Amino acid sequence: MQRLLLSLSLALTPGMGLAQDFATGMAAAQAGDFTTALREWTPLAEQGSAAAQANLGHSFFEARV
């Protein structure tokens, strides 16, 4: 399931650099490094990446921030 979501997220994220940043954030989140994940996803979300926005939202929901 996670591989499917990652694949879809990468497909929906425009630009190769953005996809790499998204993947870096995903790897960090899976390793429990949420500081890095947020640092990678925040600029992408601000640029309109729906996948990054969704992951940020999920992260904040889970953290109850």
PDBQT receptor file of N, H, CA, C and O in Angstrom, charges set to zero:
ATOM      1  N   MET A   1       0.822  -1.194   0.000  1.00  0.00    +0.000 N 
ATOM      2  CA  MET A   1       0.000   0.000   0.000  1.00  0.00    +0.000 C 
ATOM      3  C   MET A   1       0.869   1.261   0.000  1.00  0.00    +0.000 C 
ATOM      4  O   MET A   1       0.613   2.202  -0.752  1.00  0.00    +0.000 OA
ATOM      5  N   GLN A   2       1.912   1.267   0.864  1.00  0.00    +0.000 N 
ATOM      6  H   GLN A   2       2.120   0.503   1.475  1.00  0.00    +0.000 HD
ATOM      7  CA  GLN A   2       2.775   2.441   0.924  1.00  0.00    +0.000 C 
ATOM      8  C   GLN A   2       3.498   2.654  -0.392  1.00  0.00    +0.000 C 
ATOM      9  O   GLN A   2       3.694   3.792  -0.818  1.00  0.00    +0.000 OA
ATOM     10  N   ARG A   3       3.898   1.566  -1.042  1.00  0.00    +0.000 N 
ATOM     11  H   ARG A   3       3.740   0.641  -0.696  1.00  0.00    +0.000 HD
ATOM     12  CA  ARG A   3       4.569   1.695  -2.334  1.00  0.00    +0.000 C 
ATOM     13  C   ARG A   3       3.628   2.289  -3.366  1.00  0.00    +0.000 C 
ATOM     14  O   ARG A   3       4.044   3.099  -4.194  1.00  0.00    +0.000 OA
ATOM     15  N   LEU A   4       2.362   1.892  -3.324  1.00  0.00    +0.000 N 
ATOM     16  H   LEU A   4       2.024   1.234  -2.651  1.00  0.00    +0.000 HD
ATOM     17  CA  LEU A   4       1.382   2.442  -4.247  1.00  0.00    +0.000 C 
ATOM     18  C   LEU A   4       1.214   3.933  -4.003  1.00  0.00    +0.000 C 
ATOM     19  O   LEU A   4       1.207   4.720  -4.949  1.00  0.00    +0.000 OA
ATOM     20  N   LEU A   5       1.078   4.326  -2.745  1.00  0.00    +0.000 N 
ATOM     21  H   LEU A   5       1.083   3.687  -1.976  1.00  0.00    +0.000 HD
ATOM     22  CA  LEU A   5       0.920   5.743  -2.426  1.00  0.00    +0.000 C 
ATOM     23  C   LEU A   5       2.150   6.537  -2.828  1.00  0.00    +0.000 C 
ATOM     24  O   LEU A   5       2.029   7.642  -3.356  1.00  0.00    +0.000 OA
ATOM     25  N   LEU A   6       3.326   5.989  -2.587  1.00  0.00    +0.000 N 
ATOM     26  H   LEU A   6       3.425   5.091  -2.159  1.00  0.00    +0.000 HD
ATOM     27  CA  LEU A   6       4.546   6.679  -2.979  1.00  0.00    +0.000 C 
ATOM     28  C   LEU A   6       4.610   6.819  -4.487  1.00  0.00    +0.000 C 
ATOM     29  O   LEU A   6       4.963   7.884  -4.993  1.00  0.00    +0.000 OA
ATOM     30  N   SER A   7       4.275   5.766  -5.212  1.00  0.00    +0.000 N 
ATOM     31  H   SER A   7       3.988   4.900  -4.801  1.00  0.00    +0.000 HD
ATOM     32  CA  SER A   7       4.300   5.819  -6.672  1.00  0.00    +0.000 C 
ATOM     33  C   SER A   7       3.322   6.854  -7.203  1.00  0.00    +0.000 C 
ATOM     34  O   SER A   7       3.654   7.633  -8.096  1.00  0.00    +0.000 OA
ATOM     35  N   LEU A   8       2.117   6.860  -6.651  1.00  0.00    +0.000 N 
ATOM     36  H   LEU A   8       1.847   6.227  -5.926  1.00  0.00    +0.000 HD
ATOM     37  CA  LEU A   8       1.121   7.837  -7.081  1.00  0.00    +0.000 C 
ATOM     38  C   LEU A   8       1.572   9.252  -6.743  1.00  0.00    +0.000 C 
ATOM     39  O   LEU A   8       1.409  10.171  -7.545  1.00  0.00    +0.000 OA
ATOM     40  N   SER A   9       2.131   9.419  -5.569  1.00  0.00    +0.000 N 
ATOM     41  H   SER A   9       2.263   8.672  -4.917  1.00  0.00    +0.000 HD
ATOM     42  CA  SER A   9       2.586  10.737  -5.155  1.00  0.00    +0.000 C 
ATOM     43  C   SER A   9       3.688  11.249  -6.073  1.00  0.00    +0.000 C 
ATOM     44  O   SER A   9       3.692  12.420  -6.455  1.00  0.00    +0.000 OA
ATOM     45  N   LEU A  10       4.614  10.378  -6.422  1.00  0.00    +0.000 N 
ATOM     46  H   LEU A  10       4.611   9.427  -6.111  1.00  0.00    +0.000 HD
ATOM     47  CA  LEU A  10       5.692  10.790  -7.309  1.00  0.00    +0.000 C 
ATOM     48  C   LEU A  10       5.165  11.110  -8.694  1.00  0.00    +0.000 C 
ATOM     49  O   LEU A  10       5.650  12.035  -9.346  1.00  0.00    +0.000 OA
ATOM     50  N   ALA A  11       4.188  10.364  -9.144  1.00  0.00    +0.000 N 
ATOM     51  H   ALA A  11       3.793   9.613  -8.615  1.00  0.00    +0.000 HD
ATOM     52  CA  ALA A  11       3.610  10.614 -10.466  1.00  0.00    +0.000 C 
ATOM     53  C   ALA A  11       2.859  11.941 -10.496  1.00  0.00    +0.000 C 
ATOM     54  O   ALA A  11       2.821  12.615 -11.526  1.00  0.00    +0.000 OA
ATOM     55  N   LEU A  12       2.269  12.308  -9.380  1.00  0.00    +0.000 N 
ATOM     56  H   LEU A  12       2.300  11.761  -8.544  1.00  0.00    +0.000 HD
ATOM     57  CA  LEU A  12       1.476  13.533  -9.333  1.00  0.00    +0.000 C 
ATOM     58  C   LEU A  12       2.296  14.766  -8.994  1.00  0.00    +0.000 C 
ATOM     59  O   LEU A  12       1.795  15.886  -9.096  1.00  0.00    +0.000 OA
ATOM     60  N   THR A  13       3.540  14.583  -8.595  1.00  0.00    +0.000 N 
ATOM     61  H   THR A  13       3.947  13.673  -8.512  1.00  0.00    +0.000 HD
ATOM     62  CA  THR A  13       4.397  15.703  -8.239  1.00  0.00    +0.000 C 
ATOM     63  C   THR A  13       5.169  16.141  -9.474  1.00  0.00    +0.000 C 
ATOM     64  O   THR A  13       5.975  15.371  -9.996  1.00  0.00    +0.000 OA
ATOM     65  N   PRO A  14       4.941  17.372  -9.957  1.00  0.00    +0.000 N 
ATOM     66  CA  PRO A  14       5.611  17.802 -11.183  1.00  0.00    +0.000 C 
ATOM     67  C   PRO A  14       7.096  18.045 -10.970  1.00  0.00    +0.000 C 
ATOM     68  O   PRO A  14       7.520  18.490  -9.903  1.00  0.00    +0.000 OA
ATOM     69  N   GLY A  15       7.874  17.748 -11.992  1.00  0.00    +0.000 N 
ATOM     70  H   GLY A  15       7.530  17.386 -12.858  1.00  0.00    +0.000 HD
ATOM     71  CA  GLY A  15       9.307  18.032 -11.959  1.00  0.00    +0.000 C 
ATOM     72  C   GLY A  15      10.112  16.987 -11.234  1.00  0.00    +0.000 C 
ATOM     73  O   GLY A  15       9.698  16.486 -10.188  1.00  0.00    +0.000 OA
ATOM     74  N   MET A  16      11.266  16.654 -11.788  1.00  0.00    +0.000 N 
ATOM     75  H   MET A  16      11.602  17.061 -12.637  1.00  0.00    +0.000 HD
ATOM     76  CA  MET A  16      12.101  15.609 -11.200  1.00  0.00    +0.000 C 
ATOM     77  C   MET A  16      12.673  16.029  -9.855  1.00  0.00    +0.000 C 
ATOM     78  O   MET A  16      12.714  15.222  -8.926  1.00  0.00    +0.000 OA
ATOM     79  N   GLY A  17      13.114  17.273  -9.733  1.00  0.00    +0.000 N 
ATOM     80  H   GLY A  17      13.081  17.929 -10.488  1.00  0.00    +0.000 HD
ATOM     81  CA  GLY A  17      13.651  17.733  -8.459  1.00  0.00    +0.000 C 
ATOM     82  C   GLY A  17      12.610  17.667  -7.358  1.00  0.00    +0.000 C 
ATOM     83  O   GLY A  17      12.925  17.302  -6.226  1.00  0.00    +0.000 OA
ATOM     84  N   LEU A  18      11.385  18.013  -7.678  1.00  0.00    +0.000 N 
ATOM     85  H   LEU A  18      11.130  18.309  -8.599  1.00  0.00    +0.000 HD
ATOM     86  CA  LEU A  18      10.314  17.952  -6.692  1.00  0.00    +0.000 C 
ATOM     87  C   LEU A  18      10.053  16.519  -6.275  1.00  0.00    +0.000 C 
ATOM     88  O   LEU A  18       9.808  16.251  -5.099  1.00  0.00    +0.000 OA
ATOM     89  N   ALA A  19      10.101  15.594  -7.224  1.00  0.00    +0.000 N 
ATOM     90  H   ALA A  19      10.300  15.812  -8.180  1.00  0.00    +0.000 HD
ATOM     91  CA  ALA A  19       9.878  14.189  -6.906  1.00  0.00    +0.000 C 
ATOM     92  C   ALA A  19      10.975  13.672  -5.985  1.00  0.00    +0.000 C 
ATOM     93  O   ALA A  19      10.709  12.901  -5.063  1.00  0.00    +0.000 OA
ATOM     94  N   GLN A  20      12.208  14.100  -6.239  1.00  0.00    +0.000 N 
ATOM     95  H   GLN A  20      12.424  14.726  -6.988  1.00  0.00    +0.000 HD
ATOM     96  CA  GLN A  20      13.319  13.665  -5.392  1.00  0.00    +0.000 C 
ATOM     97  C   GLN A  20      13.150  14.224  -3.979  1.00  0.00    +0.000 C 
ATOM     98  O   GLN A  20      13.369  13.506  -3.004  1.00  0.00    +0.000 OA
ATOM     99  N   ASP A  21      12.767  15.486  -3.859  1.00  0.00    +0.000 N 
ATOM    100  H   ASP A  21      12.590  16.069  -4.652  1.00  0.00    +0.000 HD
ATOM    101  CA  ASP A  21      12.543  16.081  -2.543  1.00  0.00    +0.000 C 
ATOM    102  C   ASP A  21      11.400  15.377  -1.819  1.00  0.00    +0.000 C 
ATOM    103  O   ASP A  21      11.466  15.143  -0.612  1.00  0.00    +0.000 OA
ATOM    104  N   PHE A  22      10.355  15.043  -2.566  1.00  0.00    +0.000 N 
ATOM    105  H   PHE A  22      10.301  15.233  -3.547  1.00  0.00    +0.000 HD
ATOM    106  CA  PHE A  22       9.230  14.341  -1.962  1.00  0.00    +0.000 C 
ATOM    107  C   PHE A  22       9.682  12.980  -1.452  1.00  0.00    +0.000 C 
ATOM    108  O   PHE A  22       9.337  12.585  -0.338  1.00  0.00    +0.000 OA
ATOM    109  N   ALA A  23      10.454  12.261  -2.266  1.00  0.00    +0.000 N 
ATOM    110  H   ALA A  23      10.734  12.582  -3.170  1.00  0.00    +0.000 HD
ATOM    111  CA  ALA A  23      10.941  10.940  -1.871  1.00  0.00    +0.000 C 
ATOM    112  C   ALA A  23      11.856  11.034  -0.649  1.00  0.00    +0.000 C 
ATOM    113  O   ALA A  23      11.826  10.163   0.221  1.00  0.00    +0.000 OA
ATOM    114  N   THR A  24      12.661  12.081  -0.586  1.00  0.00    +0.000 N 
ATOM    115  H   THR A  24      12.686  12.788  -1.293  1.00  0.00    +0.000 HD
ATOM    116  CA  THR A  24      13.523  12.291   0.579  1.00  0.00    +0.000 C 
ATOM    117  C   THR A  24      12.669  12.476   1.830  1.00  0.00    +0.000 C 
ATOM    118  O   THR A  24      12.967  11.911   2.882  1.00  0.00    +0.000 OA
ATOM    119  N   GLY A  25      11.617  13.260   1.708  1.00  0.00    +0.000 N 
ATOM    120  H   GLY A  25      11.375  13.718   0.853  1.00  0.00    +0.000 HD
ATOM    121  CA  GLY A  25      10.694  13.463   2.826  1.00  0.00    +0.000 C 
ATOM    122  C   GLY A  25      10.005  12.180   3.230  1.00  0.00    +0.000 C 
ATOM    123  O   GLY A  25       9.837  11.911   4.420  1.00  0.00    +0.000 OA
ATOM    124  N   MET A  26       9.603  11.380   2.251  1.00  0.00    +0.000 N 
ATOM    125  H   MET A  26       9.739  11.598   1.284  1.00  0.00    +0.000 HD
ATOM    126  CA  MET A  26       8.926  10.116   2.533  1.00  0.00    +0.000 C 
ATOM    127  C   MET A  26       9.872   9.163   3.262  1.00  0.00    +0.000 C 
ATOM    128  O   MET A  26       9.487   8.527   4.243  1.00  0.00    +0.000 OA
ATOM    129  N   ALA A  27      11.109   9.069   2.778  1.00  0.00    +0.000 N 
ATOM    130  H   ALA A  27      11.422   9.587   1.982  1.00  0.00    +0.000 HD
ATOM    131  CA  ALA A  27      12.082   8.185   3.427  1.00  0.00    +0.000 C 
ATOM    132  C   ALA A  27      12.344   8.636   4.862  1.00  0.00    +0.000 C 
ATOM    133  O   ALA A  27      12.454   7.814   5.771  1.00  0.00    +0.000 OA
ATOM    134  N   ALA A  28      12.441   9.943   5.052  1.00  0.00    +0.000 N 
ATOM    135  H   ALA A  28      12.352  10.611   4.314  1.00  0.00    +0.000 HD
ATOM    136  CA  ALA A  28      12.670  10.472   6.398  1.00  0.00    +0.000 C 
ATOM    137  C   ALA A  28      11.492  10.146   7.312  1.00  0.00    +0.000 C 
ATOM    138  O   ALA A  28      11.693   9.732   8.454  1.00  0.00    +0.000 OA
ATOM    139  N   ALA A  29      10.280  10.326   6.827  1.00  0.00    +0.000 N 
ATOM    140  H   ALA A  29      10.117  10.662   5.899  1.00  0.00    +0.000 HD
ATOM    141  CA  ALA A  29       9.097  10.040   7.634  1.00  0.00    +0.000 C 
ATOM    142  C   ALA A  29       9.032   8.564   8.008  1.00  0.00    +0.000 C 
ATOM    143  O   ALA A  29       8.708   8.219   9.145  1.00  0.00    +0.000 OA
ATOM    144  N   GLN A  30       9.339   7.699   7.054  1.00  0.00    +0.000 N 
ATOM    145  H   GLN A  30       9.602   7.979   6.131  1.00  0.00    +0.000 HD
ATOM    146  CA  GLN A  30       9.309   6.266   7.331  1.00  0.00    +0.000 C 
ATOM    147  C   GLN A  30      10.375   5.867   8.345  1.00  0.00    +0.000 C 
ATOM    148  O   GLN A  30      10.218   4.877   9.060  1.00  0.00    +0.000 OA
ATOM    149  N   ALA A  31      11.464   6.643   8.407  1.00  0.00    +0.000 N 
ATOM    150  H   ALA A  31      11.592   7.447   7.826  1.00  0.00    +0.000 HD
ATOM    151  CA  ALA A  31      12.527   6.380   9.378  1.00  0.00    +0.000 C 
ATOM    152  C   ALA A  31      12.254   7.065  10.721  1.00  0.00    +0.000 C 
ATOM    153  O   ALA A  31      13.031   6.918  11.665  1.00  0.00    +0.000 OA
ATOM    154  N   GLY A  32      11.155   7.810  10.804  1.00  0.00    +0.000 N 
ATOM    155  H   GLY A  32      10.524   7.929  10.037  1.00  0.00    +0.000 HD
ATOM    156  CA  GLY A  32      10.808   8.501  12.043  1.00  0.00    +0.000 C 
ATOM    157  C   GLY A  32      11.430   9.873  12.186  1.00  0.00    +0.000 C 
ATOM    158  O   GLY A  32      11.339  10.486  13.249  1.00  0.00    +0.000 OA
ATOM    159  N   ASP A  33      12.065  10.371  11.122  1.00  0.00    +0.000 N 
ATOM    160  H   ASP A  33      12.139   9.873  10.257  1.00  0.00    +0.000 HD
ATOM    161  CA  ASP A  33      12.696  11.694  11.140  1.00  0.00    +0.000 C 
ATOM    162  C   ASP A  33      11.710  12.714  10.569  1.00  0.00    +0.000 C 
ATOM    163  O   ASP A  33      11.811  13.118   9.410  1.00  0.00    +0.000 OA
ATOM    164  N   PHE A  34      10.766  13.115  11.399  1.00  0.00    +0.000 N 
ATOM    165  H   PHE A  34      10.684  12.787  12.340  1.00  0.00    +0.000 HD
ATOM    166  CA  PHE A  34       9.694  13.983  10.920  1.00  0.00    +0.000 C 
ATOM    167  C   PHE A  34      10.158  15.423  10.717  1.00  0.00    +0.000 C 
ATOM    168  O   PHE A  34       9.541  16.167   9.955  1.00  0.00    +0.000 OA
ATOM    169  N   THR A  35      11.230  15.822  11.384  1.00  0.00    +0.000 N 
ATOM    170  H   THR A  35      11.731  15.218  12.003  1.00  0.00    +0.000 HD
ATOM    171  CA  THR A  35      11.776  17.164  11.167  1.00  0.00    +0.000 C 
ATOM    172  C   THR A  35      12.249  17.301   9.724  1.00  0.00    +0.000 C 
ATOM    173  O   THR A  35      11.960  18.299   9.064  1.00  0.00    +0.000 OA
ATOM    174  N   THR A  36      12.972  16.304   9.240  1.00  0.00    +0.000 N 
ATOM    175  H   THR A  36      13.207  15.493   9.776  1.00  0.00    +0.000 HD
ATOM    176  CA  THR A  36      13.437  16.324   7.850  1.00  0.00    +0.000 C 
ATOM    177  C   THR A  36      12.273  16.213   6.887  1.00  0.00    +0.000 C 
ATOM    178  O   THR A  36      12.236  16.914   5.876  1.00  0.00    +0.000 OA
ATOM    179  N   ALA A  37      11.328  15.348   7.186  1.00  0.00    +0.000 N 
ATOM    180  H   ALA A  37      11.358  14.779   8.008  1.00  0.00    +0.000 HD
ATOM    181  CA  ALA A  37      10.162  15.187   6.313  1.00  0.00    +0.000 C 
ATOM    182  C   ALA A  37       9.422  16.512   6.158  1.00  0.00    +0.000 C 
ATOM    183  O   ALA A  37       9.069  16.901   5.045  1.00  0.00    +0.000 OA
ATOM    184  N   LEU A  38       9.187  17.198   7.260  1.00  0.00    +0.000 N 
ATOM    185  H   LEU A  38       9.473  16.882   8.165  1.00  0.00    +0.000 HD
ATOM    186  CA  LEU A  38       8.489  18.484   7.195  1.00  0.00    +0.000 C 
ATOM    187  C   LEU A  38       9.305  19.514   6.429  1.00  0.00    +0.000 C 
ATOM    188  O   LEU A  38       8.751  20.315   5.676  1.00  0.00    +0.000 OA
ATOM    189  N   ARG A  39      10.623  19.494   6.619  1.00  0.00    +0.000 N 
ATOM    190  H   ARG A  39      11.073  18.844   7.231  1.00  0.00    +0.000 HD
ATOM    191  CA  ARG A  39      11.489  20.439   5.907  1.00  0.00    +0.000 C 
ATOM    192  C   ARG A  39      11.434  20.190   4.396  1.00  0.00    +0.000 C 
ATOM    193  O   ARG A  39      11.472  21.140   3.614  1.00  0.00    +0.000 OA
ATOM    194  N   GLU A  40      11.345  18.933   3.982  1.00  0.00    +0.000 N 
ATOM    195  H   GLU A  40      11.314  18.161   4.618  1.00  0.00    +0.000 HD
ATOM    196  CA  GLU A  40      11.283  18.607   2.557  1.00  0.00    +0.000 C 
ATOM    197  C   GLU A  40       9.898  18.889   1.975  1.00  0.00    +0.000 C 
ATOM    198  O   GLU A  40       9.785  19.412   0.866  1.00  0.00    +0.000 OA
ATOM    199  N   TRP A  41       8.855  18.548   2.711  1.00  0.00    +0.000 N 
ATOM    200  H   TRP A  41       8.946  18.124   3.612  1.00  0.00    +0.000 HD
ATOM    201  CA  TRP A  41       7.501  18.656   2.169  1.00  0.00    +0.000 C 
ATOM    202  C   TRP A  41       6.913  20.057   2.206  1.00  0.00    +0.000 C 
ATOM    203  O   TRP A  41       6.092  20.395   1.353  1.00  0.00    +0.000 OA
ATOM    204  N   THR A  42       7.311  20.885   3.173  1.00  0.00    +0.000 N 
ATOM    205  H   THR A  42       7.978  20.611   3.866  1.00  0.00    +0.000 HD
ATOM    206  CA  THR A  42       6.702  22.210   3.298  1.00  0.00    +0.000 C 
ATOM    207  C   THR A  42       6.855  23.058   2.044  1.00  0.00    +0.000 C 
ATOM    208  O   THR A  42       5.858  23.604   1.571  1.00  0.00    +0.000 OA
ATOM    209  N   PRO A  43       8.064  23.200   1.475  1.00  0.00    +0.000 N 
ATOM    210  CA  PRO A  43       8.166  24.014   0.251  1.00  0.00    +0.000 C 
ATOM    211  C   PRO A  43       7.371  23.421  -0.911  1.00  0.00    +0.000 C 
ATOM    212  O   PRO A  43       6.801  24.153  -1.719  1.00  0.00    +0.000 OA
ATOM    213  N   LEU A  44       7.338  22.095  -0.988  1.00  0.00    +0.000 N 
ATOM    214  H   LEU A  44       7.801  21.500  -0.331  1.00  0.00    +0.000 HD
ATOM    215  CA  LEU A  44       6.564  21.458  -2.063  1.00  0.00    +0.000 C 
ATOM    216  C   LEU A  44       5.072  21.752  -1.896  1.00  0.00    +0.000 C 
ATOM    217  O   LEU A  44       4.375  22.045  -2.867  1.00  0.00    +0.000 OA
ATOM    218  N   ALA A  45       4.599  21.671  -0.667  1.00  0.00    +0.000 N 
ATOM    219  H   ALA A  45       5.166  21.434   0.122  1.00  0.00    +0.000 HD
ATOM    220  CA  ALA A  45       3.192  21.962  -0.394  1.00  0.00    +0.000 C 
ATOM    221  C   ALA A  45       2.872  23.415  -0.741  1.00  0.00    +0.000 C 
ATOM    222  O   ALA A  45       1.809  23.705  -1.291  1.00  0.00    +0.000 OA
ATOM    223  N   GLU A  46       3.782  24.318  -0.422  1.00  0.00    +0.000 N 
ATOM    224  H   GLU A  46       4.645  24.083   0.025  1.00  0.00    +0.000 HD
ATOM    225  CA  GLU A  46       3.574  25.728  -0.730  1.00  0.00    +0.000 C 
ATOM    226  C   GLU A  46       3.565  25.988  -2.229  1.00  0.00    +0.000 C 
ATOM    227  O   GLU A  46       2.963  26.960  -2.688  1.00  0.00    +0.000 OA
ATOM    228  N   GLN A  47       4.234  25.119  -3.002  1.00  0.00    +0.000 N 
ATOM    229  H   GLN A  47       4.722  24.330  -2.629  1.00  0.00    +0.000 HD
ATOM    230  CA  GLN A  47       4.248  25.239  -4.460  1.00  0.00    +0.000 C 
ATOM    231  C   GLN A  47       3.057  24.537  -5.102  1.00  0.00    +0.000 C 
ATOM    232  O   GLN A  47       2.916  24.547  -6.325  1.00  0.00    +0.000 OA
ATOM    233  N   GLY A  48       2.204  23.932  -4.290  1.00  0.00    +0.000 N 
ATOM    234  H   GLY A  48       2.319  23.924  -3.297  1.00  0.00    +0.000 HD
ATOM    235  CA  GLY A  48       0.982  23.343  -4.818  1.00  0.00    +0.000 C 
ATOM    236  C   GLY A  48       0.981  21.833  -4.962  1.00  0.00    +0.000 C 
ATOM    237  O   GLY A  48       0.049  21.283  -5.548  1.00  0.00    +0.000 OA
ATOM    238  N   SER A  49       1.990  21.143  -4.448  1.00  0.00    +0.000 N 
ATOM    239  H   SER A  49       2.747  21.590  -3.971  1.00  0.00    +0.000 HD
ATOM    240  CA  SER A  49       2.015  19.682  -4.536  1.00  0.00    +0.000 C 
ATOM    241  C   SER A  49       0.948  19.094  -3.624  1.00  0.00    +0.000 C 
ATOM    242  O   SER A  49       1.034  19.197  -2.401  1.00  0.00    +0.000 OA
ATOM    243  N   ALA A  50      -0.052  18.482  -4.232  1.00  0.00    +0.000 N 
ATOM    244  H   ALA A  50      -0.122  18.398  -5.226  1.00  0.00    +0.000 HD
ATOM    245  CA  ALA A  50      -1.135  17.879  -3.454  1.00  0.00    +0.000 C 
ATOM    246  C   ALA A  50      -0.619  16.740  -2.586  1.00  0.00    +0.000 C 
ATOM    247  O   ALA A  50      -1.091  16.555  -1.465  1.00  0.00    +0.000 OA
ATOM    248  N   ALA A  51       0.337  15.982  -3.088  1.00  0.00    +0.000 N 
ATOM    249  H   ALA A  51       0.721  16.133  -3.999  1.00  0.00    +0.000 HD
ATOM    250  CA  ALA A  51       0.893  14.865  -2.318  1.00  0.00    +0.000 C 
ATOM    251  C   ALA A  51       1.607  15.381  -1.066  1.00  0.00    +0.000 C 
ATOM    252  O   ALA A  51       1.435  14.828   0.020  1.00  0.00    +0.000 OA
ATOM    253  N   ALA A  52       2.397  16.426  -1.215  1.00  0.00    +0.000 N 
ATOM    254  H   ALA A  52       2.537  16.875  -2.097  1.00  0.00    +0.000 HD
ATOM    255  CA  ALA A  52       3.090  17.007  -0.064  1.00  0.00    +0.000 C 
ATOM    256  C   ALA A  52       2.086  17.607   0.913  1.00  0.00    +0.000 C 
ATOM    257  O   ALA A  52       2.247  17.474   2.126  1.00  0.00    +0.000 OA
ATOM    258  N   GLN A  53       1.061  18.260   0.399  1.00  0.00    +0.000 N 
ATOM    259  H   GLN A  53       0.930  18.368  -0.586  1.00  0.00    +0.000 HD
ATOM    260  CA  GLN A  53       0.027  18.834   1.259  1.00  0.00    +0.000 C 
ATOM    261  C   GLN A  53      -0.672  17.737   2.057  1.00  0.00    +0.000 C 
ATOM    262  O   GLN A  53      -0.917  17.888   3.254  1.00  0.00    +0.000 OA
ATOM    263  N   ALA A  54      -0.988  16.639   1.385  1.00  0.00    +0.000 N 
ATOM    264  H   ALA A  54      -0.789  16.516   0.412  1.00  0.00    +0.000 HD
ATOM    265  CA  ALA A  54      -1.662  15.526   2.053  1.00  0.00    +0.000 C 
ATOM    266  C   ALA A  54      -0.774  14.924   3.141  1.00  0.00    +0.000 C 
ATOM    267  O   ALA A  54      -1.247  14.632   4.239  1.00  0.00    +0.000 OA
ATOM    268  N   ASN A  55       0.498  14.739   2.838  1.00  0.00    +0.000 N 
ATOM    269  H   ASN A  55       0.882  14.976   1.946  1.00  0.00    +0.000 HD
ATOM    270  CA  ASN A  55       1.407  14.158   3.825  1.00  0.00    +0.000 C 
ATOM    271  C   ASN A  55       1.630  15.098   4.999  1.00  0.00    +0.000 C 
ATOM    272  O   ASN A  55       1.723  14.642   6.138  1.00  0.00    +0.000 OA
ATOM    273  N   LEU A  56       1.719  16.391   4.751  1.00  0.00    +0.000 N 
ATOM    274  H   LEU A  56       1.644  16.762   3.826  1.00  0.00    +0.000 HD
ATOM    275  CA  LEU A  56       1.832  17.345   5.850  1.00  0.00    +0.000 C 
ATOM    276  C   LEU A  56       0.584  17.299   6.723  1.00  0.00    +0.000 C 
ATOM    277  O   LEU A  56       0.669  17.273   7.951  1.00  0.00    +0.000 OA
ATOM    278  N   GLY A  57      -0.565  17.290   6.074  1.00  0.00    +0.000 N 
ATOM    279  H   GLY A  57      -0.633  17.311   5.077  1.00  0.00    +0.000 HD
ATOM    280  CA  GLY A  57      -1.815  17.222   6.822  1.00  0.00    +0.000 C 
ATOM    281  C   GLY A  57      -1.901  15.972   7.667  1.00  0.00    +0.000 C 
ATOM    282  O   GLY A  57      -2.312  16.024   8.826  1.00  0.00    +0.000 OA
ATOM    283  N   HIS A  58      -1.514  14.851   7.091  1.00  0.00    +0.000 N 
ATOM    284  H   HIS A  58      -1.180  14.810   6.149  1.00  0.00    +0.000 HD
ATOM    285  CA  HIS A  58      -1.537  13.590   7.827  1.00  0.00    +0.000 C 
ATOM    286  C   HIS A  58      -0.554  13.639   8.999  1.00  0.00    +0.000 C 
ATOM    287  O   HIS A  58      -0.866  13.179  10.098  1.00  0.00    +0.000 OA
ATOM    288  N   SER A  59       0.626  14.197   8.759  1.00  0.00    +0.000 N 
ATOM    289  H   SER A  59       0.879  14.571   7.866  1.00  0.00    +0.000 HD
ATOM    290  CA  SER A  59       1.632  14.300   9.816  1.00  0.00    +0.000 C 
ATOM    291  C   SER A  59       1.125  15.155  10.967  1.00  0.00    +0.000 C 
ATOM    292  O   SER A  59       1.283  14.793  12.133  1.00  0.00    +0.000 OA
ATOM    293  N   PHE A  60       0.517  16.287  10.638  1.00  0.00    +0.000 N 
ATOM    294  H   PHE A  60       0.389  16.581   9.691  1.00  0.00    +0.000 HD
ATOM    295  CA  PHE A  60      -0.003  17.161  11.685  1.00  0.00    +0.000 C 
ATOM    296  C   PHE A  60      -1.177  16.507  12.417  1.00  0.00    +0.000 C 
ATOM    297  O   PHE A  60      -1.325  16.668  13.629  1.00  0.00    +0.000 OA
ATOM    298  N   PHE A  61      -2.008  15.770  11.680  1.00  0.00    +0.000 N 
ATOM    299  H   PHE A  61      -1.888  15.639  10.696  1.00  0.00    +0.000 HD
ATOM    300  CA  PHE A  61      -3.129  15.080  12.313  1.00  0.00    +0.000 C 
ATOM    301  C   PHE A  61      -2.621  14.031  13.294  1.00  0.00    +0.000 C 
ATOM    302  O   PHE A  61      -3.106  13.936  14.422  1.00  0.00    +0.000 OA
ATOM    303  N   GLU A  62      -1.649  13.250  12.860  1.00  0.00    +0.000 N 
ATOM    304  H   GLU A  62      -1.255  13.326  11.944  1.00  0.00    +0.000 HD
ATOM    305  CA  GLU A  62      -1.105  12.199  13.724  1.00  0.00    +0.000 C 
ATOM    306  C   GLU A  62      -0.397  12.778  14.941  1.00  0.00    +0.000 C 
ATOM    307  O   GLU A  62      -0.450  12.203  16.029  1.00  0.00    +0.000 OA
ATOM    308  N   ALA A  63       0.267  13.919  14.757  1.00  0.00    +0.000 N 
ATOM    309  H   ALA A  63       0.310  14.386  13.874  1.00  0.00    +0.000 HD
ATOM    310  CA  ALA A  63       0.982  14.548  15.875  1.00  0.00    +0.000 C 
ATOM    311  C   ALA A  63       0.036  15.349  16.758  1.00  0.00    +0.000 C 
ATOM    312  O   ALA A  63       0.390  15.734  17.873  1.00  0.00    +0.000 OA
ATOM    313  N   ARG A  64      -1.165  15.597  16.257  1.00  0.00    +0.000 N 
ATOM    314  H   ARG A  64      -1.453  15.284  15.352  1.00  0.00    +0.000 HD
ATOM    315  CA  ARG A  64      -2.164  16.395  16.967  1.00  0.00    +0.000 C 
ATOM    316  C   ARG A  64      -1.604  17.777  17.293  1.00  0.00    +0.000 C 
ATOM    317  O   ARG A  64      -1.815  18.315  18.380  1.00  0.00    +0.000 OA
ATOM    318  N   VAL A  65      -0.872  18.344  16.300  1.00  0.00    +0.000 N 
ATOM    319  H   VAL A  65      -0.701  17.907  15.417  1.00  0.00    +0.000 HD
ATOM    320  CA  VAL A  65      -0.248  19.657  16.485  1.00  0.00    +0.000 C 
ATOM    321  C   VAL A  65      -1.291  20.724  16.293  1.00  0.00    +0.000 C 
ATOM    322  O   VAL A  65      -0.986  21.912  16.402  1.00  0.00    +0.000 OA
TER     323      VAL A  65
